[in-house]
Amino acid sequence: MTQPETIDVKMHGHDGLTAAFLVTGGKTALVETGPKSSVENVLRGLESMRVERLDYIVVTHVHLDHAGAAGTLAARWPDATVAVHEVGAPHLADPSKLWSSAARIYGDDMERLWGGIDPVSHERILALRDGDRIDLGGRVLQAFDTPGHAYHHHAFLDDATGVLF
């Protein structure tokens, strides 16, 4: 089984700060999206890998640096399912509270740093619990509750390679 491929999100113009990961089996998943302000870098990475279809967009938690581009990428791939911790799911469907909460920290720099956040339609969100599995056909990503940095955080184990996101 192939190792996940890494896309440098180039968040805020910096190399190596954050990444998105392409995981392929019979289906294709993108794990992490980076912020909307860096979505063009993710799109270029996917294009260079010749990705024509995303079946899943998977985020570890809904903070803007990890999931900010989820709605934008979901609009680009209208058949993709967005997988997220059940506690984070409502914030992807309606990101207004998430955005206003972050604005208390970043103030006038919100748009420059994060580029906004597009909502994901409720029907396209797969709300995950501890132990839930995403079957990619020949490999599985399994969600594990890993609260700490965010209480709505999952780590995902790729059963084919042992890589933990």
C-alpha positions, -999 to 999 in steps of 0.1 A, spaced: 0 0 0 13 34 -9 23 59 18 2 90 22 14 119 1 21 153 17 11 187 5 28 217 21 -1 241 28 24 270 30 2 286 57 8 324 59 35 320 32 58 297 53 71 263 42 67 234 65 42 249 90 12 228 82 3 200 57 -25 182 41 -22 145 33 -36 125 4 -45 89 13 -56 66 -15 -72 32 -17 -103 24 -38 -114 59 -27 -94 90 -20 -92 111 12 -76 144 19 -66 146 56 -65 182 68 -71 213 46 -52 242 61 -68 276 61 -89 290 33 -61 316 28 -38 288 16 -63 267 -4 -46 275 -37 -15 257 -24 -36 227 -16 -53 228 -50 -19 230 -68 -6 201 -47 -37 180 -56 -33 190 -93 3 180 -93 -7 146 -80 -33 144 -107 -62 141 -83 -95 143 -101 -118 131 -74 -119 134 -36 -143 110 -18 -135 123 17 -122 155 32 -111 146 67 -102 170 94 -87 163 129 -105 193 144 -122 225 133 -96 251 141 -90 274 111 -54 261 104 -67 226 100 -102 228 86 -106 264 73 -106 253 37 -129 223 42 -160 242 28 -141 256 -1 -127 222 -10 -161 206 -6 -175 231 -31 -147 221 -55 -155 184 -51 -193 183 -47 -194 145 -42 -169 145 -13 -180 138 23 -165 159 50 -156 138 80 -151 155 114 -155 149 151 -192 149 161 -186 180 183 -170 199 155 -196 190 129 -221 219 137 -192 244 134 -185 233 98 -221 235 89 -224 270 105 -189 284 110 -201 318 124 -194 310 160 -160 296 151 -151 327 131 -163 351 158 -144 332 185 -112 333 165 -118 371 159 -115 377 196 -78 366 193 -69 378 158 -91 409 154 -85 428 122 -61 402 109 -88 375 105 -93 378 67 -56 382 60 -46 352 81 -75 328 75 -93 340 43 -127 333 57 -144 300 61 -172 285 38 -199 264 54 -204 227 45 -239 216 39 -252 194 68 -260 165 44 -223 162 34 -209 160 69 -200 127 84 -199 132 122 -175 108 137 -172 92 172 -143 75 188 -135 43 169 -155 51 138 -139 40 105 -137 55 71 -134 27 45 -113 38 16 -115 4 -2 -84 -15 7 -75 7 36 -93 23 66 -88 55 85 -100 49 121 -109 79 143 -95 80 179 -106 106 204 -74 126 213 -87 156 234 -61 181 244 -53 208 220 -90 208 211 -115 187 230 -131 179 197 -99 163 183 -95 130 165 -63 113 154 -68 90 124 -49 58 120 -42 45 85 -45 7 90 -25 1 58 7 19 68 4 26 105 6 63 99 -13 83 125 -26 117 115 
